């Protein structure tokens, strides 16, 4: 994943913390800011620019982040950075969900149940609490077994990926990388269980089958990260262009062809400067789960695009029409690659909602999109809600 190789990304991030995150920052003497978000709500958090994608991922993995928001007048210049950020967030949620599911499946395995019956004082279940420090000591003394267990789990998975004729070379490479990433991000507790039963041939076999089955499911689910980042970028650009067009009409009210005018880099730059001066912003936000205690909500992601827009009804109708469009012919990525040059300012991006909907159904990810308007401040709000 390109976004993890980059040391840092330049985007003005507003990061809202969970209770756990707030406690961590306060106990480490870090000053928190009172941040006003695009919907006018104020929350405590931190602002970052630049930031390391890896540090954002680490904070999501330990439940420190509840929301991330960026607000800008133009997104064309940061297209790749926004897509990378979006992928980092989606992958992080998938890693966490995979880890939870692995634990839920492992404690149902016969070898774990047998162990619990024989050792009632050392139960391995949902309530088990072992200090990370203690587990790390156990795992570091058995590094060779950890490597061996990884190899035993991954080898057959990789073999089936390489032999699958339906995958392109690019897909194979992505799946090989993703399966390893999922395994590497398993929690210490899961590795503790895997290593504990590694030498129990029958028991480990059951554990191995459970993990491999989930790797297959989540490998497929990981494809949606790319789809979401493309759709989000198109929606951001769509809103940006709507603002540019509106401003262009005010600045160049005698012009015959506003669209042609907007393709002039110099003119576009002037319009963007004016939007920045007026603080006309498009905002993107990612709201993560429902916190570590919200049962059933941990895999929820709500992505919101906010923009001041007088044409709310038109936007709503547009999106509803595109959702019903027939998109069975090509994949979202193919469709995106085949877009003719110069069509970035059309509303074709809204068709992606329909592609994304199809993709989510195939991989059992619940997805809905809702368009709202806050009449008090003319905000048009597009919500994309996923349950992984």
C-alpha positions as CSV (number, residue, x, y, z in Angstrom):
1,X,0.0,0.0,0.0
2,X,1.7,3.2,-1.2
3,X,0.3,5.3,1.6
4,X,2.2,3.3,4.3
5,X,5.5,3.7,2.4
6,X,5.2,7.5,2.5
7,X,6.8,9.0,5.6
8,X,4.3,11.8,5.8
9,X,1.2,13.4,4.1
10,X,0.4,17.1,4.0
11,X,-3.2,17.7,4.8
12,X,-4.7,19.9,7.5
13,X,-6.1,17.2,9.8
14,X,-8.4,17.8,12.7
15,X,-8.3,14.7,14.8
16,X,-11.0,14.2,17.5
17,X,-10.1,11.8,20.2
18,X,-12.1,9.1,22.1
19,X,-12.1,9.0,25.9
20,X,-9.1,6.6,25.7
21,X,-7.3,8.9,23.4
22,X,-8.0,11.9,25.5
23,X,-6.8,10.2,28.7
24,X,-3.6,9.0,26.9
25,X,-2.7,12.5,25.6
26,X,-3.5,14.2,28.9
27,X,-1.4,11.7,30.9
28,X,1.5,12.3,28.5
29,X,1.2,16.1,29.1
30,X,0.0,16.8,25.6
31,X,-2.2,19.9,25.2
32,X,-5.5,19.3,23.6
33,X,-7.3,21.9,21.4
34,X,-11.0,22.8,21.4
35,X,-11.8,22.2,17.7
36,X,-14.8,23.5,15.8
37,X,-15.9,21.1,13.1
38,X,-17.6,21.8,9.8
39,X,-21.1,21.1,11.3
40,X,-20.3,23.7,14.0
41,X,-19.9,21.2,16.8
42,X,-16.9,21.7,19.1
43,X,-14.8,18.8,20.3
44,X,-11.4,18.1,22.0
45,X,-8.6,16.9,19.8
46,X,-5.4,17.7,18.0
47,X,-4.5,19.2,14.7
48,X,-1.8,17.7,12.5
49,X,-0.1,18.9,9.3
50,X,2.0,17.1,8.1
51,X,1.3,13.7,9.6
52,X,2.5,10.1,9.3
53,X,-0.1,7.7,7.9
54,X,1.4,5.0,10.2
55,X,0.9,7.1,13.3
56,X,-2.8,7.6,12.3
57,X,-3.2,3.9,11.8
58,X,-1.6,3.1,15.1
59,X,-4.0,5.5,16.9
60,X,-7.0,4.0,15.2
61,X,-5.8,0.5,16.1
62,X,-5.7,1.4,19.8
63,X,-9.1,3.2,19.7
64,X,-7.8,6.7,20.3
65,X,-9.6,8.4,17.3
66,X,-13.3,9.0,17.0
67,X,-13.3,11.4,14.0
68,X,-10.9,12.9,11.4
69,X,-11.8,15.9,9.3
70,X,-10.2,18.0,6.6
71,X,-11.6,21.2,5.2
72,X,-10.2,22.9,2.0
73,X,-11.2,25.2,-0.8
74,X,-9.6,22.9,-3.4
75,X,-8.7,19.2,-3.5
76,X,-7.2,18.8,-7.0
77,X,-3.7,19.5,-5.7
78,X,-4.0,17.0,-2.9
79,X,-6.0,14.3,-4.7
80,X,-3.4,11.5,-4.0
81,X,-3.0,12.5,-0.3
82,X,-6.7,12.4,0.4
83,X,-7.1,9.0,-1.3
84,X,-4.1,7.7,0.7
85,X,-5.6,9.0,4.0
86,X,-9.0,7.4,3.1
87,X,-7.3,4.0,2.4
88,X,-5.3,4.1,5.7
89,X,-8.6,4.7,7.6
90,X,-10.5,1.9,5.9
91,X,-7.6,-0.6,6.1
92,X,-7.3,0.2,9.8
93,X,-10.9,-0.6,10.5
94,X,-10.7,-3.8,8.5
95,X,-7.5,-4.9,10.4
96,X,-9.4,-4.2,13.7
97,X,-12.5,-6.1,12.6
98,X,-10.3,-9.0,11.3
99,X,-8.6,-9.2,14.7
100,X,-11.9,-9.2,16.6
101,X,-13.3,-11.9,14.4
102,X,-10.2,-14.1,14.7
103,X,-10.4,-13.9,18.5
104,X,-14.1,-14.7,18.5
105,X,-13.5,-17.8,16.3
106,X,-10.4,-18.9,18.2
107,X,-12.1,-19.1,21.6
108,X,-14.7,-21.3,20.0
109,X,-12.1,-23.9,18.8
110,X,-12.2,-27.3,20.5
111,X,-8.6,-27.0,21.8
112,X,-9.4,-23.7,23.6
113,X,-12.6,-25.2,25.1
114,X,-10.7,-28.3,26.2
115,X,-8.0,-26.1,27.8
116,X,-10.7,-24.1,29.6
117,X,-12.3,-27.2,31.0
118,X,-9.0,-28.6,32.3
119,X,-7.7,-25.2,33.6
120,X,-10.6,-23.2,35.1
121,X,-8.2,-20.8,36.7
122,X,-6.5,-20.0,33.4
123,X,-9.6,-19.4,31.2
124,X,-9.1,-18.0,27.6
125,X,-12.4,-16.2,26.8
126,X,-13.9,-12.7,26.2
127,X,-13.0,-11.7,29.8
128,X,-9.4,-12.8,29.8
129,X,-7.0,-10.0,30.6
130,X,-3.3,-10.7,30.3
131,X,-0.8,-7.8,30.4
132,X,0.7,-6.9,27.1
133,X,4.1,-6.9,28.7
134,X,3.6,-10.5,29.9
135,X,2.5,-11.7,26.4
136,X,5.4,-9.9,24.7
137,X,7.8,-11.8,27.0
138,X,6.2,-15.1,26.0
139,X,6.2,-14.3,22.3
140,X,9.8,-12.9,22.2
141,X,11.0,-16.2,23.7
142,X,9.2,-18.1,20.9
143,X,10.0,-16.0,17.9
144,X,11.0,-19.0,15.8
145,X,7.6,-20.6,16.5
146,X,5.8,-17.4,15.6
147,X,7.6,-17.3,12.2
148,X,6.8,-21.0,11.6
149,X,3.1,-20.5,12.5
150,X,2.9,-17.5,10.1
151,X,4.4,-19.6,7.3
152,X,2.1,-22.6,7.9
153,X,-0.9,-20.2,7.8
154,X,0.1,-18.1,4.8
155,X,1.7,-20.7,2.5
156,X,-1.5,-22.4,1.4
157,X,-3.3,-19.0,1.1
158,X,-0.5,-17.6,-1.1
159,X,-0.5,-20.7,-3.2
160,X,-4.3,-20.4,-3.9
161,X,-3.8,-16.7,-4.8
162,X,-1.0,-17.5,-7.2
163,X,-3.1,-20.3,-8.8
164,X,-6.3,-18.3,-9.2
165,X,-6.6,-17.5,-12.9
166,X,-9.3,-14.9,-12.3
167,X,-6.9,-12.6,-10.6
168,X,-4.8,-10.1,-12.6
169,X,-1.1,-9.9,-11.8
170,X,-1.8,-6.6,-9.9
171,X,-4.6,-8.2,-7.9
172,X,-2.3,-11.2,-7.0
173,X,0.4,-8.8,-5.7
174,X,-2.2,-6.8,-3.7
175,X,-3.7,-9.9,-2.2
176,X,-0.3,-11.4,-1.2
177,X,0.6,-8.2,0.5
178,X,-2.8,-7.7,2.2
179,X,-3.0,-11.2,3.7
180,X,0.4,-10.7,5.2
181,X,-0.6,-7.3,6.6
182,X,-3.7,-8.8,8.2
183,X,-1.7,-11.5,9.9
184,X,1.0,-9.1,11.0
185,X,-1.5,-6.8,12.7
186,X,-3.2,-9.5,14.8
187,X,-3.2,-8.6,18.5
188,X,-0.8,-10.0,21.0
189,X,-3.6,-12.0,22.6
190,X,-4.4,-13.7,19.3
191,X,-0.8,-14.6,18.8
192,X,-0.6,-15.9,22.4
193,X,-3.5,-18.3,21.6
194,X,-2.0,-19.4,18.2
195,X,1.4,-20.1,19.8
196,X,-0.1,-21.8,22.9
197,X,-1.7,-24.5,20.7
198,X,0.8,-24.6,17.8
199,X,2.2,-28.0,18.9
200,X,-1.3,-29.5,19.3
201,X,-1.6,-30.9,15.8
202,X,-5.4,-31.3,15.7
203,X,-6.0,-28.1,17.7
204,X,-3.8,-26.0,15.6
205,X,-5.3,-27.4,12.4
206,X,-8.7,-26.0,13.5
207,X,-7.2,-22.7,14.4
208,X,-5.4,-22.6,11.1
209,X,-8.6,-23.3,9.1
210,X,-10.5,-20.6,11.0
211,X,-7.8,-17.9,10.3
212,X,-7.4,-18.9,6.7
213,X,-11.1,-18.7,6.1
214,X,-11.2,-15.1,7.6
215,X,-8.1,-14.1,5.6
216,X,-10.0,-15.0,2.4
217,X,-13.0,-13.0,3.5
218,X,-11.0,-9.9,4.5
219,X,-8.7,-10.1,1.5
220,X,-11.9,-9.6,-0.6
221,X,-13.2,-6.9,1.7
222,X,-9.9,-4.9,1.4
223,X,-10.8,-4.2,-2.2
224,X,-13.5,-1.8,-1.1
225,X,-10.8,0.6,0.3
226,X,-9.8,1.6,-3.2
227,X,-13.4,2.1,-4.3
228,X,-14.2,4.3,-1.3
229,X,-11.2,6.5,-1.8
230,X,-12.1,7.1,-5.5
231,X,-15.7,7.8,-4.8
232,X,-14.8,10.2,-2.0
233,X,-12.4,12.1,-4.2
234,X,-15.0,12.4,-6.9
235,X,-17.5,13.8,-4.5
236,X,-15.0,16.3,-3.1
237,X,-14.1,17.4,-6.6
238,X,-17.7,17.6,-7.5
239,X,-18.4,20.0,-4.6
240,X,-15.2,21.9,-5.2
241,X,-16.3,22.5,-8.9
242,X,-19.8,23.6,-7.8
243,X,-18.2,26.2,-5.5
244,X,-15.7,27.3,-8.3
245,X,-18.5,27.7,-10.8
246,X,-20.6,29.7,-8.4
247,X,-17.7,32.0,-7.6
248,X,-16.7,32.3,-11.3
249,X,-20.3,33.5,-12.1
250,X,-19.8,36.3,-9.5
251,X,-16.3,37.2,-10.7
252,X,-16.9,36.9,-14.4
253,X,-20.6,37.6,-14.8
254,X,-20.2,38.8,-18.4
255,X,-18.4,35.6,-19.6
256,X,-20.3,33.4,-22.1
257,X,-18.8,30.1,-21.2
258,X,-18.0,29.7,-17.5
259,X,-16.8,26.1,-17.9
260,X,-14.2,27.0,-20.5
261,X,-13.1,29.9,-18.3
262,X,-12.5,27.5,-15.4
263,X,-10.1,25.4,-17.5
264,X,-7.8,28.3,-17.7
265,X,-5.2,27.6,-14.9
266,X,-4.6,31.3,-14.2
267,X,-8.3,32.1,-13.9
268,X,-8.9,28.9,-11.8
269,X,-6.1,29.9,-9.5
270,X,-7.7,33.4,-9.0
271,X,-11.1,31.8,-8.2
272,X,-9.5,29.4,-5.7
273,X,-7.8,32.4,-4.0
274,X,-11.1,34.1,-3.7
275,X,-12.8,31.0,-2.2
276,X,-10.0,30.8,0.4
277,X,-10.4,34.5,1.2
278,X,-14.2,34.0,1.7
279,X,-13.5,30.8,3.7
280,X,-15.7,28.8,1.3
281,X,-14.7,25.2,2.2
282,X,-15.6,21.6,1.3
283,X,-15.2,19.3,4.3
284,X,-14.6,15.6,4.4
285,X,-14.9,13.7,7.7
286,X,-14.5,10.1,8.8
287,X,-16.4,9.0,11.9
288,X,-15.0,5.8,13.3
289,X,-17.2,3.1,14.9
290,X,-19.0,3.7,18.2
291,X,-16.0,3.4,20.5
292,X,-14.6,0.2,22.0
293,X,-17.7,-0.2,24.2
294,X,-20.3,0.1,21.4
295,X,-21.2,-3.5,20.7
296,X,-21.8,-4.2,17.1
297,X,-20.7,-0.7,16.1
298,X,-16.9,-1.2,16.1
299,X,-16.8,-1.9,12.3
300,X,-18.9,1.2,11.4
301,X,-17.5,4.0,9.3
302,X,-19.4,7.1,8.4
303,X,-17.8,9.3,5.8
304,X,-19.4,12.8,5.3
305,X,-18.9,15.4,2.6
306,X,-20.2,18.8,3.7
307,X,-20.6,21.9,1.5
308,X,-22.6,25.1,1.5
309,X,-24.9,24.5,-1.4
310,X,-28.1,26.3,-2.6
311,X,-28.9,23.5,-5.0
312,X,-29.7,20.9,-2.4
313,X,-32.7,19.3,-4.2
314,X,-30.8,19.1,-7.4
315,X,-27.9,17.3,-5.7
316,X,-30.3,14.9,-3.9
317,X,-32.1,14.0,-7.1
318,X,-28.9,13.6,-9.0
319,X,-27.5,11.1,-6.4
320,X,-30.8,9.1,-6.3
321,X,-30.8,8.9,-10.1
322,X,-27.2,7.7,-10.3
323,X,-27.8,5.1,-7.6
324,X,-30.3,3.5,-9.8
325,X,-28.0,3.5,-12.8
326,X,-27.0,0.3,-14.6
327,X,-23.3,-0.3,-13.9
328,X,-22.9,-4.0,-14.4
329,X,-20.7,-3.6,-17.5
330,X,-17.4,-2.6,-15.9
331,X,-15.7,-2.5,-12.6
332,X,-15.4,0.8,-10.7
333,X,-11.7,1.0,-11.3
334,X,-12.0,0.4,-15.1
335,X,-14.8,3.0,-15.3
336,X,-12.5,5.5,-13.5
337,X,-9.5,4.7,-15.7
338,X,-11.6,5.1,-18.9
339,X,-12.9,8.6,-17.9
340,X,-12.0,11.0,-20.8
341,X,-9.6,13.8,-20.0
342,X,-11.4,17.0,-19.0
343,X,-14.4,15.3,-17.6
344,X,-13.3,15.6,-14.0
345,X,-15.7,18.5,-13.5
346,X,-18.8,16.5,-14.5
347,X,-21.0,14.7,-12.1
348,X,-20.0,11.3,-13.5
349,X,-18.3,10.7,-10.2
350,X,-21.8,10.2,-8.7
351,X,-22.2,7.0,-10.7
352,X,-19.6,5.5,-8.4
353,X,-22.1,5.3,-5.7
354,X,-23.8,2.6,-7.7
355,X,-20.5,0.7,-8.3
356,X,-19.7,0.9,-4.7
357,X,-23.1,-0.4,-3.7
358,X,-22.6,-3.5,-6.0
359,X,-19.1,-4.1,-4.7
360,X,-20.3,-3.9,-1.0
361,X,-23.1,-6.4,-1.6
362,X,-20.7,-8.9,-3.1
363,X,-18.4,-8.8,0.0
364,X,-21.1,-8.5,2.7
365,X,-20.3,-4.9,3.7
366,X,-23.5,-3.0,4.6
367,X,-23.5,0.4,2.8
368,X,-26.0,3.2,2.6
369,X,-25.8,6.8,1.3
370,X,-27.9,9.6,2.6
371,X,-28.1,13.2,1.5
372,X,-29.3,15.8,4.1
373,X,-29.4,19.6,4.4
374,X,-29.1,21.7,7.5
375,X,-31.4,24.6,6.5
376,X,-30.0,26.8,9.3
377,X,-26.7,27.1,7.5
378,X,-27.3,26.0,3.9
379,X,-25.1,22.9,4.4
380,X,-25.6,20.0,2.0
381,X,-24.4,16.8,3.7
382,X,-23.6,13.6,1.8
383,X,-23.2,10.6,4.2
384,X,-21.7,7.3,3.2
385,X,-22.2,4.8,5.9
386,X,-20.4,1.4,6.0
387,X,-20.5,-1.5,8.3
388,X,-17.6,-3.8,7.9
